Amino acid sequence: MSSGVIAMTASVPELARAVPPHLLIDVIDASRAELIDLTHDSRQVRPGWAFACVPGDQFDGHDFAGEAVGLGAGLLLVERGLPIDVPQIVVSDVRQAIGPVAAAVHGYPAGRLRMIGITGTNGKTTTTHLLGSILLAAGVEQRQLGTLSGARTTPEAPDLQRRLAEFVSCGVEAVVMEVSSHALSLHRVAGTRFDVGVFTNLGRDHLDLHESMESYFRAKASLFSPELTDVGIVNLDDPYGRLVIDVAAVEMTGFGRDDALDVVVGVDHHSFTWLGHRVFVPIGGHFNVMNTLAALTVSRALGIDIDVAVGGLAECPPVPGRFEVVSDPDLHEFSVVVDYAHTPEGLGELLTSARALADRMRVIVVFGCGGGRDVDKRPLMGAVAAEKADMAVITSDNPRDEDPAAIVAAAAEGIDARYRESVLIETDREAAIALALEAAGPGDVVVIAGKGHETTQTIGDQVRPFDDRAVARRLLAELTGRAPIEGSK
């Protein structure tokens, strides 16, 4: 077990009972062996662990069962009985069963935590961050899981249950986590029950997996089922949010922009009045008003005093790579913002916010599209950037195994002829950022979009160090002839 975790055990019959009845086919040699953990990676198996044989696109976990048993696996979770002398639970779908079994191994840790799950295309990370600050102000020991905490937005089911068990052992009381569409489609949160589920919005993304917006929506909306969530919070200003209300089978509460009165937004803050209370958050961007409203609505559902919630928001630190200001108003005549926006809708919202802050000056954007992902969104990204910015520099994001020039060309195809003179192409991302900064003048806002908090860039089979924030700070320092400002890496 991981350090700090109180080891729990579960017998084979107990784990078999954890499998949803419609999935359970058979139990082979239901011995009284005690299991202490579960994994679907045969390389991680330790004595006393269970091994889940997950069939995949490239590899079938059943082929690694012998290796797992050799390493000490005391139970196999399988879709077909194997000629191996070890207890086996046979199910119709291992991926659907692995979450409930992992939860049982660890003593159902989610049931001992206040669980808040946030889904949606944009805003998950920031809303999670804001809620964490509110819970901290309320004296609740909390942890956050999401894009900033691991390799996956939502961990695989065995890893998630193990993390939740660690939190319980450490005295954590609440967990705020991002729930991705991948996680819902691949049953990573099966076996986890949320006290509150949140829907932020839905825009075009991940269609390489879901193939259609209808399928993408169904994945997101599945969070709001009685098996996963007690109460739902939903953005009523988003058309898909209103659809969630129609299909959800749990109690739902909505929020919308009209809930915020006297809104004021700056580069590094926003404020508004909510239920008679003045709310101040030290994070810029008009779109973050909605994220704050989501966090406040959840806090109310959790019974947190409004004054406490407002106080927590006022102390919220910046969210890495989310409308993160990397310029210094004392040194630079223009503002530079780094943001993770990587969908057409997200980029549009980001540039609209930047436009409101540009003081009638220009908005300059640097953006790219990732390789090996939804190719149809590339021209949409180009169209949004060219329309909403005064100058756009199209560059590489993480091209992966694709030709960067081809990705850039696909994005440029969406640009209307009216805007083409204001668009530059530079496949080298650092050179593209330099072009944007060199072109900026007093009052302009330079937006560097797409990678946000990421500290690497994947080109072919190489993963190279690259942080938009650090690169921008260094280039700004070169422009001003000063050392990089605080925060450089």
C-alpha positions in Angstrom: 0.0 0.0 0.0 1.0 3.6 -0.4 2.5 5.3 2.6 0.1 6.8 5.1 -2.8 4.5 4.2 -4.4 2.3 6.8 -4.4 -1.1 5.2 -7.9 -2.6 4.8 -8.8 -6.1 3.6 -11.7 -7.6 1.7 -12.5 -11.2 1.0 -13.3 -12.6 -2.4 -17.0 -13.0 -1.5 -17.1 -9.4 -0.3 -15.6 -8.2 -3.6 -18.0 -10.4 -5.6 -20.9 -8.8 -3.7 -19.6 -5.3 -4.7 -20.1 -6.2 -8.4 -23.4 -4.8 -9.8 -25.7 -7.9 -10.2 -26.2 -7.3 -13.9 -22.5 -7.6 -14.5 -21.7 -10.7 -12.3 -21.4 -14.0 -14.2 -19.5 -16.4 -11.9 -17.2 -16.6 -8.9 -14.4 -19.3 -9.3 -12.8 -20.6 -6.0 -14.4 -18.1 -3.7 -11.7 -18.6 -1.0 -11.4 -16.5 2.1 -8.2 -14.9 0.8 -8.0 -11.3 1.9 -7.2 -8.7 -0.7 -5.6 -5.3 0.1 -5.6 -3.4 -3.2 -6.4 -3.7 -6.9 -4.8 -2.6 -10.1 -5.3 -3.1 -13.9 -1.5 -2.7 -14.5 0.2 -6.1 -14.1 3.5 -4.3 -13.4 2.1 -2.7 -10.2 0.8 -6.0 -8.7 2.1 -6.8 -5.2 1.3 -9.9 -2.9 -2.3 -9.7 -1.8 -3.5 -7.5 -4.6 -6.3 -8.2 -7.1 -5.6 -7.8 -10.8 -8.3 -6.6 -13.2 -8.0 -8.0 -16.7 -9.2 -5.0 -18.8 -9.5 -5.6 -22.5 -8.0 -2.7 -24.5 -7.6 -1.5 -28.0 -4.0 -2.6 -28.2 -3.6 -5.1 -25.3 -5.8 -7.5 -23.4 -5.3 -7.6 -19.7 -6.2 -11.3 -19.7 -2.9 -12.0 -21.5 -1.0 -10.6 -18.4 -2.9 -12.5 -15.8 -0.2 -15.2 -15.4 2.4 -12.5 -14.9 0.2 -10.8 -12.3 -0.3 -14.1 -10.4 3.4 -14.6 -10.4 3.9 -11.3 -8.7 1.4 -12.3 -6.0 -2.1 -11.4 -7.3 -4.6 -13.2 -5.1 -7.6 -12.6 -7.3 -8.4 -12.0 -10.9 -11.3 -9.9 -12.2 -12.0 -11.3 -15.7 -14.5 -11.5 -18.5 -13.7 -15.2 -19.1 -12.5 -17.8 -16.7 -8.7 -18.5 -17.1 -6.9 -21.8 -16.6 -5.0 -20.4 -13.6 -5.2 -21.7 -10.1 -6.3 -18.5 -8.4 -9.8 -17.1 -7.3 -11.5 -15.3 -10.2 -14.6 -13.1 -10.4 -16.1 -13.4 -13.9 -18.1 -10.3 -15.1 -19.5 -9.3 -18.4 -17.5 -6.0 -18.4 -14.4 -5.6 -16.4 -14.1 -1.9 -17.0 -17.6 -1.3 -15.5 -16.9 -3.6 -12.6 -13.5 -2.4 -11.6 -14.6 0.8 -9.9 -17.1 -0.8 -7.5 -14.6 -3.6 -6.7 -11.8 -1.1 -6.1 -14.1 0.9 -3.8 -14.9 -2.3 -1.8 -11.2 -3.2 -1.5 -10.6 0.2 0.2 -13.7 0.2 2.4 -15.7 2.6 0.2 -13.7 5.7 1.0 -16.0 8.1 -0.9 -18.7 7.3 1.6 -16.5 8.8 4.4 -15.8 12.0 2.4 -17.9 14.9 1.2 -17.5 14.5 -2.5 -18.0 17.2 -5.1 -17.7 16.3 -8.8 -17.4 18.9 -11.5 -17.9 18.1 -15.2 -18.1 20.3 -18.3 -15.9 21.4 -21.2 -14.5 24.6 -19.7 -14.2 25.9 -16.2 -13.7 22.6 -14.3 -10.2 23.4 -13.0 -11.0 26.9 -11.9 -14.3 26.0 -10.2 -12.5 23.2 -8.4 -9.9 25.7 -7.2 -12.5 28.2 -6.1 -14.4 25.5 -4.1 -11.2 24.4 -2.5 -10.6 27.9 -1.2 -14.2 28.1 0.1 -13.9 24.8 2.0 -10.5 25.9 3.4 -12.2 29.1 4.8 -14.9 27.0 6.3 -12.3 24.9 8.2 -12.9 21.8 6.1 -9.8 19.7 5.4 -10.0 19.3 1.6 -8.1 18.0 -1.4 -8.5 18.6 -5.1 -8.2 16.2 -8.0 -8.0 17.2 -11.6 -5.9 18.5 -14.4 -3.4 20.1 -12.1 -2.9 17.1 -9.8 -2.0 14.2 -12.1 -1.5 12.8 -15.5 -5.2 12.3 -16.1 -8.0 14.8 -15.3 -9.8 12.0 -13.5 -7.6 9.0 -12.3 -8.4 5.5 -13.4 -10.8 3.8 -11.0 -8.2 1.8 -9.0 -6.0 4.9 -8.6 -8.9 7.0 -7.7 -10.1 4.7 -4.9 -6.6 4.4 -3.6 -6.2 8.2 -3.5 -9.5 8.6 -1.7 -8.4 6.0 0.9 -5.2 7.9 1.4 -7.2 11.1 2.0 -9.4 9.3 4.5 -6.3 8.1 6.4 -5.0 11.6 6.5 -8.1 13.1 8.0 -9.4 14.7 4.8 -13.1 15.6 5.1 -13.9 16.7 1.5 -12.7 16.1 -2.0 -13.4 18.4 -5.0 -12.6 16.7 -8.3 -12.9 17.2 -12.0 -14.9 14.5 -13.7 -14.0 14.2 -17.4 -16.1 12.8 -20.2 -13.5 10.2 -20.6 -13.9 9.2 -16.9 -17.6 8.9 -17.3 -17.5 7.0 -20.6 -14.8 4.6 -19.2 -16.5 4.2 -15.8 -13.6 5.6 -13.8 -15.9 7.1 -11.2 -18.1 4.0 -10.9 -18.1 3.1 -7.2 -17.8 6.7 -6.2 -20.8 8.7 -5.1 -20.9 12.5 -5.1 -22.8 14.6 -2.6 -22.9 17.3 -5.3 -22.3 17.2 -9.1 -21.7 20.3 -11.1 -22.2 21.0 -14.9 -20.3 24.1 -16.1 -21.0 24.1 -19.9 -20.5 22.1 -23.0 -18.5 23.0 -26.1 -16.7 21.1 -28.9 -14.0 18.9 -27.5 -12.9 15.2 -27.4 -14.9 14.3 -30.5 -12.0 12.0 -31.4 -13.5 9.8 -28.6 -17.2 10.6 -28.6 -17.6 11.1 -32.3 -20.7 13.4 -31.9 -21.8 16.3 -29.7 -24.8 14.1 -28.7 -22.6 11.3 -27.5 -20.3 13.9 -25.7 -23.3 15.4 -24.0 -24.7 12.0 -22.9 -21.3 11.2 -21.3 -21.3 14.5 -19.3 -25.0 14.2 -18.3 -24.5 10.6 -17.0 -22.9 12.2 -13.9 -26.4 13.3 -12.8 -27.8 9.8 -12.2 -28.9 8.5 -8.8 -26.1 5.9 -8.9 -23.4 8.7 -9.0 -24.8 11.9 -7.5 -27.2 13.1 -4.9 -27.8 16.7 -6.0 -26.8 18.5 -9.2 -25.8 22.2 -9.8 -26.1 23.3 -13.4 -25.3 26.4 -15.6 -28.7 27.5 -16.9 -27.1 30.0 -19.4 -25.6 27.1 -21.3 -28.1 25.4 -23.7 -26.7 22.0 -22.8 -27.1 22.9 -19.2 -30.8 23.3 -19.8 -30.8 19.9 -21.4 -29.2 18.4 -18.4 -32.1 19.6 -16.3 -34.4 17.7 -18.7 -32.6 14.4 -18.5 -31.2 14.4 -14.9 -32.7 11.9 -12.5 -31.6 13.8 -9.4 -32.6 17.1 -7.7 -31.1 20.0 -9.7 -30.3 23.6 -8.8 -29.5 26.2 -11.5 -27.3 29.3 -11.6 -26.9 32.0 -14.3 -25.2 35.2 -15.0 -28.2 37.2 -13.9 -27.4 36.0 -10.4 -24.4 38.3 -10.4 -25.2 42.1 -10.1 -22.9 45.1 -10.6 -20.1 43.0 -12.2 -16.6 44.5 -12.4 -13.8 42.6 -14.1 -10.1 43.5 -14.3 -7.0 41.7 -15.6 -6.4 40.1 -12.2 -9.7 40.2 -10.4 -13.5 40.2 -10.7 -16.3 41.2 -8.3 -20.0 41.2 -8.2 -23.0 41.2 -5.8 -24.6 37.9 -5.0 -27.6 37.5 -2.7 -26.8 40.9 -1.2 -23.1 40.1 -0.5 -20.2 41.7 -2.4 -18.0 39.0 -3.8 -14.3 39.7 -4.8 -12.1 37.1 -6.4 -8.4 37.9 -7.3 -8.7 36.2 -10.7 -9.4 38.0 -13.9 -11.6 37.1 -16.9 -15.3 37.7 -17.5 -15.9 34.0 -18.0 -14.7 33.4 -14.4 -17.8 35.1 -13.1 -19.7 31.9 -14.1 -17.1 29.7 -12.4 -17.4 31.7 -9.2 -21.2 31.5 -9.3 -20.9 27.7 -9.7 -18.7 27.6 -6.6 -21.0 29.8 -4.6 -24.1 27.7 -5.5 -22.3 24.6 -4.5 -21.2 26.1 -1.2 -24.8 27.0 -0.5 -25.9 23.4 -1.2 -23.3 22.3 1.3 -24.6 24.6 3.9 -21.6 26.9 4.1 -22.3 30.4 5.5 -22.3 33.0 2.7 -19.9 35.3 4.6 -17.5 32.4 5.0 -17.7 31.5 1.3 -17.1 35.1 0.3 -14.1 35.3 2.5 -12.7 32.1 1.0 -13.0 33.4 -2.5 -11.2 36.7 -1.6 -8.2 34.6 -0.5 -8.2 32.3 -3.5 -4.7 32.1 -5.1 -4.3 32.3 -8.9 -5.1 29.1 -10.8 -2.0 28.0 -12.7 -2.4 28.6 -16.4 -6.0 29.9 -16.1 -6.2 33.5 -17.0 -2.8 33.8 -15.4 -1.2 37.2 -15.7 2.5 37.0 -16.4 3.3 40.6 -17.1 4.0 43.3 -14.5 2.0 46.6 -14.8 5.0 48.5 -13.3 7.3 47.2 -16.0 5.1 46.6 -19.1 2.7 48.9 -21.0 0.6 45.9 -22.1 -0.8 42.9 -20.3 0.1 39.2 -21.1 -2.3 36.4 -20.1 -1.6 32.7 -20.3 -4.7 30.4 -20.5 -5.5 26.8 -21.1 -8.3 27.5 -23.6 -8.1 24.9 -26.3 -11.6 24.6 -27.6 -13.4 27.0 -30.0 -15.9 28.0 -27.2 -13.1 28.4 -24.6 -10.9 30.5 -26.9 -13.9 32.7 -27.8 -14.8 33.3 -24.2 -11.1 34.1 -23.4 -10.8 36.6 -26.2 -14.1 38.2 -25.4 -12.7 38.7 -21.8 -9.5 40.1 -23.2 -11.4 42.5 -25.4 -13.2 43.9 -22.4 -9.8 44.6 -20.8 -8.0 46.1 -23.7 -9.0 49.7 -23.0 -10.0 50.2 -26.6 -6.6 48.9 -27.7 -5.7 45.6 -29.4 -6.1 42.0 -28.5 -3.3 39.8 -29.8 -3.6 36.0 -29.5 -1.1 33.2 -29.9 -2.7 29.7 -30.3 -2.3 26.3 -31.8 -4.1 23.0 -32.0 -2.9 19.6 -30.6 -1.9 16.8 -32.9 -3.7 13.4 -32.8 -6.9 15.1 -31.5 -10.2 16.3 -33.0 -9.1 17.6 -36.4 -12.5 19.2 -37.2 -12.2 21.8 -34.5 -9.0 23.3 -36.0 -10.6 25.6 -38.6 -13.1 26.6 -36.0 -10.3 27.6 -33.7 -8.8 29.6 -36.5 -12.1 31.3 -37.3 -12.7 32.3 -33.7 -9.1 33.7 -33.2 -9.2 35.8 -36.4 -12.6 37.2 -35.7 -12.2 38.0 -32.0 -8.5 39.2 -32.0 -6.9 42.1 -33.8 -3.9 40.0 -34.5 -3.5 36.2 -34.4 -0.3 34.1 -34.5 -1.0 30.5 -35.3 1.6 28.2 -34.0 2.2 24.7 -32.6 0.6 23.3 -29.5 1.6 19.7 -28.9 1.9 18.4 -32.5 2.7 14.9 -31.3 3.1 12.6 -34.4 1.6 15.1 -36.8 3.3 17.6 -39.1 3.1 21.0 -37.2 2.8 22.8 -40.6 -0.2 20.7 -41.5 -2.0 21.4 -38.2 -1.4 25.1 -38.6 -2.6 25.0 -42.2 -5.8 23.3 -41.0 -6.5 26.0 -38.5 -5.8 28.7 -41.1 -8.4 27.2 -43.4 -11.1 28.5 -41.2 -10.1 32.1 -41.4 -12.4 34.4 -43.4 -10.7 36.4 -46.2 -11.5 39.6 -44.3 -9.1 38.8 -41.5 -6.2 37.1 -43.3 -3.9 40.1 -43.3 -4.0 40.2 -39.5 -2.9 36.5 -39.2 0.7 35.4 -38.9 2.0 31.8 -39.0 5.0 30.7 -37.0 5.3 27.0 -36.2 8.0 27.5 -33.6 6.0 28.3 -30.4 8.6 30.4 -28.7 9.2 32.5 -31.9 5.4 32.9 -32.2 5.2 34.3 -28.6 8.1 36.6 -29.3 6.3 37.9 -32.4 3.2 38.7 -30.4 5.1 40.5 -27.6 7.2 42.5 -30.0 4.0 43.7 -31.8 2.2 44.7 -28.5 1.8 48.3 -27.7 0.4 50.4 -24.7 -2.9 49.1 -23.5 -2.9 45.9 -25.6 -3.6 42.5 -24.2 -1.6 39.5 -25.4 -3.2 36.2 -24.9 -1.2 33.0 -25.1 -3.7 30.2 -25.3 -3.8 26.4 -25.4 -1.2 25.0 -23.0 -1.8 27.0 -19.8 -0.2 25.2 -16.9 1.7 22.6 -19.0 5.4 22.5 -18.7 6.3 20.4 -21.7 5.7 20.2 -25.4 5.3 16.9 -27.2 6.9 16.9 -30.7 7.1 13.5 -32.4 8.3 11.1 -29.7 10.1 13.8 -27.8 8.7 15.5 -24.7 10.6 18.8 -24.3 10.5 21.3 -21.5 8.2 24.2 -22.5 6.2 26.5 -20.3 4.3 29.4 -21.9 4.5 31.4 -18.7 8.3 31.0 -18.3 8.9 31.7 -22.0 6.7 34.8 -21.9 8.4 36.1 -18.7 11.9 35.6 -20.2 11.0 37.3 -23.5 9.4 40.2 -21.6 12.6 40.5 -19.6 14.6 40.7 -22.8 12.3 43.4 -24.1 12.6 45.5 -21.0 16.3 44.7 -20.4 15.5 43.5 -16.9 15.8 40.2 -15.1 12.7 38.0 -15.4 9.9 39.0 -13.0 8.9 36.8 -10.1 7.4 33.5 -11.1 9.9 32.7 -13.8 11.1 29.1 -14.0 
